[in-house]
Amino acid sequence: MPQTHTGADLREMRVPLLVTDEIPGPESRRIHERTAQIMKGYSGQVKLFPVVFAEGQGTHLRDADGNCFLDFSSGIYVTNLGHCHPRVTEAVREYAGTLMNCHDFSTPIKMRFLEKLKSVLPGDLGGGVQVYDSGTTAVEAGLRACRAATDRFEFVSCYRDFHGKTGHAASLGRMKQSYGAGRAQGFYVVPRPDPYRPLFTTSDGAIDTDAYIDFYREFLAEGTTNRVAAFVLEPMQGWAGSVFPPEDFFRKLKALCEELGILLFADEVLTCMGRTGAWLAMEHYGVVPDVVTLGKGLGNGFPVTAMCVREPYAEAFEAISASTSYGGNPMACAAGLACLETIEQESLLENAQRLEDYFAKRLAEMQQAHPIVGHTRVKGCLLGIELVKDRATKEPLDEAGRLVYQKAFRKGLAWIPAGHILRLSPPIVMDLDEAKLGMDLVDEAIGETERDLGYA
């Protein structure tokens, strides 16, 4: 029979605690098989490891068989404060019993949430805000706001960025046949600087940011109708594998956008609210975007997202039919406010920075010890480990990515695969002891995979 625990038991429990001979266990397999008869379109991580989770508290997860895991995924970059943080849980519970929905009318909790959000945003990014219930919806609204603010209609984004799965949001990223006949008219993608896999380099082999900017300038002149409303991109790529740009990239891109009258739109749905050790990832580069979208960690699991613009563009909201059915409902605003206050009061930005220092040290050691580890990166609690067949050629080693993911999961680590890139996103509330435990499990899984594939 499955083991059960109270929330307090699970939060304080030493993990991993594995009680079945096989993982996923029999109850997980039974529930998943029945569910999968009806639900279709599971993510790759579920297909690789179809465990059924029954409970989460803090940095710990329990499956339907009673196995307990350390969470190094935060759901999918969502539960920055850990699962079921008491303040968030109580805030949602209060408003679930007080007022659930009143369309976009103002409420006392909405006022408090928006004022708090404005206080943590850099510059004048709180000039205009609208609240939504999904990242894609916020991105779509941001595109409409950019059109209204500039009276332009084209958009440029980057290779392998991800901005959502609906019409225009999907057209900002890699296209699939199922999305339709092709990218929406007026949407273009350009190369993005990846320091590990640069397209443009200087004579000494270093990434050449200026060459990327020069290419953008030429493409904007020759490949568009010169009616570009915004350059849209993730500050740090999530889906693509925790890829960070060169330090000078955003400063130079912002200068180009200002010169050409193009808005800079930062999609921070994944990177906001302490994930990288700052309220916004753009703060690391000293650049305030014109438009920003927030999500995931903004509600810590409760669906609340936002689209924010700088003061000069606030009136654009009046032209885009900005409201939605569920956006800004009292429960969402309560969850958002609780998250913002908790991050401040528990000094979680600082904790994420401390964790980054530790993770950076461990990643460097892993790269030194393992021949299949080609490159590692970390910012706050956003980590990437790139697995390659050969460090000289940098050829991706997808098989290793699959094996490492499954082996570490069987050891009790819940996390996210991305082909040959291992993505790690532990909650920013994690302590150093559990950070060490998680990295030990990853290290062991990489070593075992190297032996399986003949690299050790």
C-alpha positions as CSV (number, residue, x, y, z in Angstrom):
1,M,0.0,0.0,0.0
2,P,1.2,3.6,-0.7
3,Q,2.8,5.3,2.3
4,T,1.2,8.6,3.4
5,H,2.7,11.5,5.3
6,T,1.4,14.8,6.7
7,G,2.7,17.9,5.0
8,A,5.0,18.7,7.9
9,D,6.4,15.1,7.8
10,L,7.2,15.5,4.1
11,R,8.8,18.9,4.5
12,E,11.1,17.8,7.2
13,M,11.8,14.3,5.8
14,R,15.3,13.3,4.7
15,V,15.2,12.6,1.0
16,P,15.5,10.6,-1.1
17,L,13.3,7.9,0.5
18,L,12.6,5.1,-2.0
19,V,10.3,2.4,-0.8
20,T,9.5,0.5,-4.0
21,D,11.9,-1.9,-5.8
22,E,11.2,-0.2,-9.1
23,I,10.5,3.5,-9.9
24,P,8.0,4.4,-11.2
25,G,6.3,2.0,-8.7
26,P,3.2,-0.1,-9.3
27,E,0.7,2.6,-8.1
28,S,2.3,5.2,-10.3
29,R,2.2,2.9,-13.3
30,R,-1.5,2.0,-12.6
31,I,-2.6,5.7,-12.3
32,H,-0.6,6.9,-15.2
33,E,-1.8,4.1,-17.5
34,R,-5.4,4.9,-16.7
35,T,-4.9,8.7,-17.1
36,A,-3.0,8.3,-20.3
37,Q,-6.0,6.5,-21.9
38,I,-7.7,9.8,-21.8
39,M,-5.1,12.6,-21.6
40,K,-2.8,12.9,-24.6
41,G,0.1,15.1,-25.4
42,Y,2.4,14.5,-22.4
43,S,5.7,16.4,-22.2
44,G,8.9,14.6,-22.9
45,Q,9.9,14.5,-19.3
46,V,6.7,12.5,-18.4
47,K,7.2,10.1,-21.3
48,L,10.8,9.4,-20.1
49,F,9.8,8.9,-16.5
50,P,6.0,8.6,-15.9
51,V,6.0,8.9,-12.1
52,V,2.7,10.0,-10.5
53,F,3.2,12.7,-7.8
54,A,0.7,12.9,-5.0
55,E,2.1,15.5,-2.7
56,G,4.7,18.3,-2.5
57,Q,6.0,20.3,0.5
58,G,9.0,22.6,0.3
59,T,11.7,21.0,-1.8
60,H,10.3,17.5,-1.5
61,L,7.8,15.5,-3.6
62,R,6.1,12.2,-2.8
63,D,4.7,9.9,-5.4
64,A,1.7,7.7,-5.3
65,D,3.8,4.8,-4.0
66,G,5.3,6.7,-1.1
67,N,8.7,7.3,-2.7
68,C,10.0,10.8,-1.8
69,F,12.1,12.9,-4.1
70,L,14.3,16.0,-4.0
71,D,12.8,18.6,-6.4
72,F,15.4,20.1,-8.8
73,S,12.7,21.3,-11.3
74,S,10.3,23.5,-9.3
75,G,7.5,21.9,-11.2
76,I,8.7,23.5,-14.5
77,Y,10.5,26.6,-13.1
78,V,7.3,27.4,-11.2
79,T,7.5,26.7,-7.5
80,N,10.4,29.0,-6.7
81,L,9.3,29.1,-3.0
82,G,9.0,25.3,-2.9
83,H,5.7,23.4,-2.9
84,C,2.8,24.6,-0.9
85,H,4.6,27.5,0.8
86,P,2.4,28.2,3.9
87,R,2.0,31.9,3.1
88,V,0.9,31.3,-0.5
89,T,-1.4,28.4,0.5
90,E,-3.1,30.5,3.2
91,A,-3.4,33.5,0.9
92,V,-5.2,31.4,-1.8
93,R,-7.3,29.7,0.8
94,E,-8.5,33.0,2.3
95,Y,-9.7,34.4,-1.1
96,A,-11.1,31.1,-2.2
97,G,-13.6,31.6,0.6
98,T,-14.0,35.4,0.2
99,L,-14.2,36.4,-3.5
100,M,-13.1,34.3,-6.5
101,N,-13.9,36.4,-9.5
102,C,-15.3,39.8,-10.4
103,H,-13.8,40.2,-13.9
104,D,-11.4,43.1,-14.0
105,F,-13.0,45.3,-11.3
106,S,-10.5,46.7,-8.8
107,T,-10.3,44.9,-5.5
108,P,-8.3,45.7,-2.3
109,I,-6.1,42.7,-2.8
110,K,-5.4,43.6,-6.5
111,M,-4.4,47.1,-5.4
112,R,-2.0,45.7,-2.8
113,F,-0.5,43.2,-5.3
114,L,0.0,45.8,-8.1
115,E,1.5,48.3,-5.8
116,K,4.0,45.8,-4.4
117,L,4.8,44.5,-7.9
118,K,5.5,48.0,-9.1
119,S,7.8,48.6,-6.1
120,V,10.1,45.7,-7.1
121,L,10.3,46.3,-10.8
122,P,13.3,48.2,-12.1
123,G,13.0,51.7,-13.6
124,D,9.5,52.7,-14.7
125,L,8.4,49.2,-15.7
126,G,5.4,49.6,-13.5
127,G,4.0,52.3,-15.7
128,G,1.3,50.0,-16.9
129,V,0.4,46.5,-15.8
130,Q,-2.2,43.9,-16.7
131,V,-2.6,40.5,-15.0
132,Y,-3.2,37.3,-16.8
133,D,-3.5,33.5,-16.1
134,S,-0.8,32.1,-18.5
135,G,2.5,33.1,-19.9
136,T,1.3,32.7,-23.5
137,T,-1.7,35.0,-22.8
138,A,0.7,37.6,-21.4
139,V,3.0,37.4,-24.3
140,E,0.2,37.8,-26.8
141,A,-1.0,40.9,-24.9
142,G,2.5,42.2,-25.0
143,L,2.7,41.9,-28.7
144,R,-0.6,43.8,-29.1
145,A,0.7,46.5,-26.7
146,C,3.9,46.9,-28.8
147,R,1.8,47.3,-32.0
148,A,-0.4,49.9,-30.3
149,A,2.5,51.8,-28.8
150,T,4.5,52.0,-32.1
151,D,1.9,51.8,-34.8
152,R,4.1,49.1,-36.3
153,F,3.3,45.4,-36.8
154,E,6.5,43.3,-37.3
155,F,8.5,41.4,-34.7
156,V,11.9,39.9,-34.5
157,S,12.9,37.1,-32.1
158,C,15.7,34.6,-31.8
159,Y,16.5,31.0,-32.7
160,R,15.4,28.5,-30.0
161,D,13.6,31.0,-27.8
162,F,10.3,29.9,-26.5
163,H,7.4,32.2,-25.9
164,G,4.3,30.1,-25.8
165,K,2.1,27.8,-27.9
166,T,-0.6,30.0,-29.3
167,G,-0.7,31.8,-32.7
168,H,1.7,34.8,-32.5
169,A,3.5,33.6,-29.4
170,A,4.4,30.3,-31.3
171,S,5.5,32.4,-34.3
172,L,8.2,33.9,-32.1
173,G,9.9,30.5,-31.6
174,R,10.8,27.3,-33.4
175,M,7.9,26.3,-35.7
176,K,6.3,22.9,-36.0
177,Q,4.1,21.5,-38.8
178,S,1.2,21.2,-36.4
179,Y,1.3,25.0,-35.9
180,G,0.0,25.6,-39.4
181,A,1.3,26.6,-42.8
182,G,4.2,28.6,-41.3
183,R,5.3,31.5,-39.2
184,A,2.7,34.3,-39.0
185,Q,3.3,37.1,-41.5
186,G,5.6,39.8,-40.1
187,F,7.4,37.5,-37.7
188,Y,11.1,36.9,-38.2
189,V,13.8,34.9,-36.2
190,V,17.5,35.7,-36.1
191,P,20.5,33.9,-34.6
192,R,21.1,34.4,-30.9
193,P,24.6,34.6,-29.3
194,D,25.5,31.4,-27.5
195,P,29.0,31.7,-26.0
196,Y,29.5,27.9,-26.2
197,R,28.3,27.6,-29.8
198,P,29.0,31.0,-31.3
199,L,28.0,31.7,-34.9
200,F,30.1,34.8,-35.1
201,T,33.6,34.9,-33.6
202,T,36.6,37.3,-33.3
203,S,40.0,36.3,-34.6
204,D,40.9,34.7,-31.3
205,G,37.8,32.5,-31.4
206,A,35.8,34.4,-28.8
207,I,32.1,35.2,-29.4
208,D,31.7,38.5,-31.3
209,T,28.7,40.3,-30.0
210,D,29.2,43.2,-32.4
211,A,28.9,40.9,-35.3
212,Y,25.5,39.8,-34.1
213,I,24.4,43.4,-33.7
214,D,25.7,44.2,-37.2
215,F,23.8,41.2,-38.6
216,Y,20.6,42.4,-36.9
217,R,21.0,45.9,-38.3
218,E,21.4,44.5,-41.9
219,F,18.5,42.0,-41.5
220,L,16.2,44.7,-40.2
221,A,17.0,46.8,-43.2
222,E,16.9,44.1,-45.8
223,G,14.6,41.4,-44.4
224,T,11.7,43.4,-43.0
225,T,9.5,46.2,-44.2
226,N,11.1,48.5,-41.6
227,R,7.9,48.4,-39.5
228,V,9.3,46.4,-36.6
229,A,7.4,47.0,-33.4
230,A,9.6,45.0,-31.0
231,F,12.6,42.7,-30.6
232,V,11.3,39.9,-28.4
233,L,13.5,37.5,-26.5
234,E,14.1,35.6,-23.3
235,P,16.9,37.2,-21.3
236,M,18.2,33.6,-20.6
237,Q,16.8,30.8,-22.6
238,G,15.0,28.1,-20.7
239,W,13.6,25.5,-23.1
240,A,16.8,25.7,-25.2
241,G,18.9,24.6,-22.1
242,S,19.7,27.5,-19.8
243,V,21.6,29.5,-22.4
244,F,23.0,32.9,-21.2
245,P,24.1,35.6,-23.6
246,P,27.4,37.5,-23.4
247,E,27.5,40.2,-20.8
248,D,27.5,43.0,-23.3
249,F,24.7,41.7,-25.5
250,F,21.6,43.4,-24.1
251,R,23.3,46.7,-23.6
252,K,24.3,46.7,-27.3
253,L,20.9,45.4,-28.4
254,K,19.1,48.0,-26.4
255,A,21.2,50.7,-28.1
256,L,20.3,49.4,-31.6
257,C,16.6,49.2,-30.7
258,E,16.6,52.8,-29.4
259,E,18.4,54.0,-32.5
260,L,15.8,52.4,-34.8
261,G,12.7,53.1,-32.7
262,I,12.1,49.5,-31.8
263,L,10.8,48.4,-28.4
264,L,12.8,45.8,-26.4
265,F,10.4,43.1,-25.1
266,A,11.9,40.8,-22.5
267,D,9.9,37.6,-21.9
268,E,10.7,36.8,-18.2
269,V,7.9,34.3,-17.6
270,L,10.6,31.7,-16.7
271,T,13.4,33.9,-15.3
272,C,11.5,36.3,-13.0
273,M,10.9,36.4,-9.2
274,G,14.3,35.3,-8.0
275,R,15.0,32.4,-10.3
276,T,18.3,34.0,-11.3
277,G,19.0,35.8,-8.0
278,A,17.2,39.0,-9.0
279,W,13.6,40.1,-9.5
280,L,14.3,40.1,-13.2
281,A,17.1,38.5,-15.1
282,M,17.5,41.7,-17.2
283,E,18.9,43.3,-14.0
284,H,22.1,41.3,-14.4
285,Y,22.8,43.2,-17.6
286,G,21.9,46.7,-16.4
287,V,19.1,47.1,-19.0
288,V,15.5,48.0,-18.4
289,P,13.3,46.6,-21.2
290,D,10.3,48.5,-22.6
291,V,8.0,45.6,-22.1
292,V,8.3,42.6,-19.8
293,T,6.2,39.5,-19.2
294,L,6.2,37.7,-15.8
295,G,4.9,34.3,-14.7
296,K,5.7,30.9,-13.3
297,G,7.3,32.0,-10.0
298,L,5.0,35.0,-9.7
299,G,2.3,32.7,-8.3
300,N,4.4,29.8,-7.1
301,G,2.0,27.3,-8.8
302,F,-1.2,29.4,-8.8
303,P,-1.7,30.6,-12.4
304,V,-0.9,34.3,-12.3
305,T,1.2,36.1,-14.9
306,A,1.6,39.8,-15.9
307,M,2.5,42.1,-18.7
308,C,4.2,45.3,-17.8
309,V,5.3,48.3,-19.8
310,R,7.4,51.4,-19.2
311,E,5.6,54.6,-18.4
312,P,5.7,56.1,-21.9
313,Y,3.7,53.2,-23.3
314,A,1.1,52.8,-20.6
315,E,-1.7,54.2,-22.7
316,A,-1.2,51.3,-25.2
317,F,-3.3,49.2,-22.8
318,E,-6.4,51.2,-23.7
319,A,-6.1,50.1,-27.4
320,I,-5.7,46.4,-27.0
321,S,-8.7,45.0,-25.1
322,A,-6.4,44.0,-22.3
323,S,-8.7,42.3,-19.8
324,T,-9.4,38.5,-19.6
325,S,-11.8,36.2,-17.8
326,Y,-9.5,35.0,-15.1
327,G,-6.6,37.5,-15.0
328,G,-6.3,39.5,-11.8
329,N,-8.8,37.4,-9.9
330,P,-8.5,37.9,-6.1
331,M,-7.0,34.4,-5.5
332,A,-4.3,35.1,-8.1
333,C,-3.5,38.5,-6.7
334,A,-3.3,37.1,-3.2
335,A,-0.9,34.4,-4.4
336,G,1.2,37.0,-6.2
337,L,1.4,39.3,-3.2
338,A,2.3,36.5,-0.9
339,C,5.1,35.4,-3.2
340,L,6.6,39.0,-3.5
341,E,6.4,39.5,0.3
342,T,8.0,36.1,1.0
343,I,10.9,36.7,-1.4
344,E,11.6,39.9,0.4
345,Q,11.0,38.8,4.0
346,E,12.9,35.5,3.7
347,S,15.8,37.2,1.7
348,L,15.4,34.7,-1.1
349,L,17.2,36.7,-3.7
350,E,20.3,36.5,-1.5
351,N,19.8,32.8,-1.0
352,A,19.6,32.2,-4.7
353,Q,22.9,34.1,-5.0
354,R,24.5,31.9,-2.3
355,L,23.3,28.8,-4.1
356,E,24.7,30.1,-7.4
357,D,28.2,30.3,-5.8
358,Y,27.9,26.7,-4.6
359,F,26.5,25.4,-7.9
360,A,29.2,27.2,-9.9
361,K,31.9,25.4,-7.9
362,R,30.3,22.0,-8.3
363,L,29.6,22.5,-12.0
364,A,33.3,23.4,-12.6
365,E,34.3,20.2,-10.7
366,M,31.9,18.1,-12.8
367,Q,33.2,19.5,-16.0
368,Q,36.7,18.7,-15.0
369,A,35.9,15.2,-13.9
370,H,33.6,14.1,-16.7
371,P,34.6,13.9,-20.4
372,I,31.1,14.1,-21.7
373,V,30.4,17.4,-19.9
374,G,31.2,19.9,-22.5
375,H,29.9,23.1,-20.9
376,T,28.1,24.2,-17.7
377,R,26.4,27.5,-16.7
378,V,24.5,28.9,-13.8
379,K,22.8,32.1,-12.8
380,G,21.0,31.9,-9.4
381,C,19.0,28.7,-9.5
382,L,19.0,28.3,-13.2
383,L,21.5,25.7,-14.3
384,G,22.5,23.9,-17.5
385,I,24.9,21.0,-18.2
386,E,25.7,20.3,-21.9
387,L,26.6,16.7,-22.7
388,V,28.7,16.1,-25.8
389,K,30.4,13.2,-27.6
390,D,33.6,15.1,-28.0
391,R,34.6,18.4,-26.4
392,A,36.5,19.5,-29.5
393,T,33.6,18.9,-31.9
394,K,30.9,19.7,-29.3
395,E,28.6,17.2,-31.0
396,P,25.5,16.7,-28.8
397,L,25.1,13.4,-26.9
398,D,21.4,13.1,-26.7
399,E,21.5,9.5,-25.5
400,A,23.5,10.6,-22.5
401,G,20.9,13.2,-21.7
402,R,18.2,10.6,-21.6
403,L,20.2,8.2,-19.5
404,V,21.4,10.7,-16.9
405,Y,17.8,12.0,-16.5
406,Q,16.4,8.6,-15.9
407,K,19.2,7.4,-13.6
408,A,19.1,10.5,-11.4
409,F,15.3,10.3,-11.2
410,R,15.5,6.6,-10.1
411,K,17.9,7.8,-7.4
412,G,15.3,10.3,-6.1
413,L,15.9,13.5,-8.1
414,A,13.0,15.2,-9.8
415,W,14.2,17.4,-12.6
416,I,13.9,18.4,-16.3
417,P,15.5,17.0,-19.5
418,A,16.3,18.9,-22.7
419,G,17.9,16.4,-25.1
420,H,21.6,16.6,-24.5
421,I,21.3,19.5,-22.1
422,L,20.5,18.8,-18.5
423,R,18.3,21.6,-17.1
424,L,18.2,22.1,-13.3
425,S,16.0,24.6,-11.5
426,P,15.8,24.0,-7.8
427,P,13.5,26.1,-5.6
428,I,15.3,29.3,-4.4
429,V,14.4,28.3,-0.8
430,M,16.7,25.3,-0.9
431,D,19.5,25.1,1.6
432,L,23.1,24.2,0.9
433,D,22.8,20.6,2.2
434,E,20.1,19.7,-0.2
435,A,21.9,21.6,-3.0
436,K,24.9,19.3,-2.4
437,L,22.7,16.2,-2.3
438,G,21.1,17.1,-5.6
439,M,24.4,17.7,-7.3
440,D,25.8,14.5,-5.9
441,L,22.9,12.6,-7.5
442,V,23.5,14.3,-10.9
443,D,27.3,13.6,-10.6
444,E,26.7,9.9,-9.9
445,A,24.2,9.6,-12.8
446,I,26.7,11.2,-15.2
447,G,29.5,8.8,-14.0
448,E,27.2,5.8,-14.5
449,T,26.2,7.0,-17.9
450,E,29.8,7.4,-19.0
451,R,30.5,3.9,-18.0
452,D,27.5,2.6,-19.9
453,L,28.5,4.4,-23.0
454,G,32.2,3.5,-22.8
455,Y,33.6,6.9,-21.8
456,A,35.0,5.7,-18.5
